[in-house]
Amino acid sequence: MSDRETWTTRLGFILASVGSAVGLGNIWRFPFQTATNGGAAFLFVYLVAVVVIGLPAILAEFVVGRRAEMSAIGAFDELGHPGWRAVGALGVFAGFWTLSYYSVVGGWVIRYIGQAAMGSYGSNPKVFFGNVSAGPEAVALHALFMLLAVGIVAFGIEGGIERATKVMVPAIVLILVGLVGYGASLAGAGEAYDYFLTPDFGVIVANAPSVIPAAVGQALFSLSLGFAVMITYASYIDGDESLPVDGLSIAVTNTAIGILAGLVVFPLLFTQGVGPDTSGPGAVFIALPTALSDFGAAGRVVGVAFFVVILIAALSSAISLLEVAVSYLVDTHGFERRRTTAVLGVLLFLLGIPSAWDTAWLSWFDSIAVNLLLPVAVLLLVLFVGWVLAPDAVDELRIGSGDSFDDLAPLWLWSLRTVVLLAVLVTVALSVTELTGAPV
Ligand code: PHE
C-alpha cells in the first residue's frame, strides 16, 4: 500500500512510543505497585525486568511491525501464515478492551483537575472519590475523554498522533521535573527517598513469588506491550533506523518518568504522614488529595499540575490503543479513517459504561486485561518471533545497527527463546490465578 502514512521523523516515532508507554501505568499504577510490593525492593526487580524482559519484548513487536508494514492482524498473516492472524486479533481485541476502562479513569482525572483547582475534595477524599468515580457523572467524563482521543486519532499519524505527542511528552517531563523540585523541598523527602530508593533485598527474597510476576507485569504493561501498539506504531516507520537504539531510548525514558512520578508522590505522602495507601484503583485519587488538601495554595498549584500531567499521559496512551483498532480497519478493510475513528469511539464509550457505573466492573475489566490478555498475548508474540519468524527477525533487527550489533541480534533471539519465554510463562501461570470474577 504505497499511500500508507509514515512518521515524518525518527524522533516523531520515538516520542509517540514514549507517549504510549508513559501513562496511567507509570504515574498511577507504578507508585502504588511499589508500595504494595516492598518499596525500593520492587523498584529494583522492576528495573531488572525492564532490561531482561521488556526490552527484548518491545524489540519483538518492533520487528514484526516494521517488517510487515501493516497493522497487527495482517502482519502476523503476512510474516507467518493465516492461522497466526489470531494472535494479531487477540492484541487488537485486548487493546480495545483496555481502552474502554482506561478512558473511565481518564475521565476521573479530568474531574480531579477541576477539584484540585478549587482545593477541595469534599469533606472526606475517600467519600468524595466514591461519589465521583461511578455513576452518571463518571459516564459523562468517560465520554469527554473518549472524545479527546477520537479528536486526535481522526487526524492520522502525522497530523494527529505525531503532532500531539511532540508537545505532550516534553510537557509531561517539564511539569514532572518541576514537581520533583517541589517534592524535594518537603520535610518528608528524606524518609520518602529512603523508602523508594534504598532496596531491602531481604524483602525480595521473602516475597519472590509475588514480587517477580508483579514486576514483570508492570514492565510489560508500562512498555505498552501485548496490545499490538508497538507493532502498529513500528509499521509506520519509514526508514532503516536502528530498532535497538529506539527501543532503548523508549525504555529508558519511560522508566525515568516512572521514577520521577515516584519522587513526586512519595514525598507528598510521607510529609503528610498519609502513608502509601494501597487500596485498589482509588489509591492515587484518595491518598494524594488527602495529602494535597493540607498544603493550602501550594497544594492547589501542585494538585492541578499533577493531575494535568496524568491527563496528558493518559491521553497519549489512549490514542495509541485507539490507533491499533483504527489502523486494522483502515488497512484491512479500506475504511475511511475519520468515520472509523468516530464509530470506534462510540463503541468504546458503550463498552466502558459498566466500568463508569461501578468500580467493581472497572476492576474486573482491568484484571482480565492485565492478568489474562496481556501475558497470553506476549507469550504468543514470543513464540511467533522466537520460532516462526526467527531468522528473518534477526535480519530485521540488524538493519541500521552497524556491525557492532552483529552479535547482539542472535543474543536477542536467544534471550527471547529462554529467559523471556520462561518469565512470561511463569507470569501467565501466576497471573491467571489472580483473575477476579465478574461482579455479577
Ligand atoms: N503503557 C501504558 C501505561 O503505562 C498503558 C498501555 C498499555 C498503553 C498497553 C497502551 C498499550 O499507562
Residues whose N, C-alpha, C, O or C-beta is under 5 A from the ligand:
A	BS01	LIG	S20 A21 V22 G23 L24 G25 N26 F221 S222 L223 S224 L225 F227 V229 S317 L321
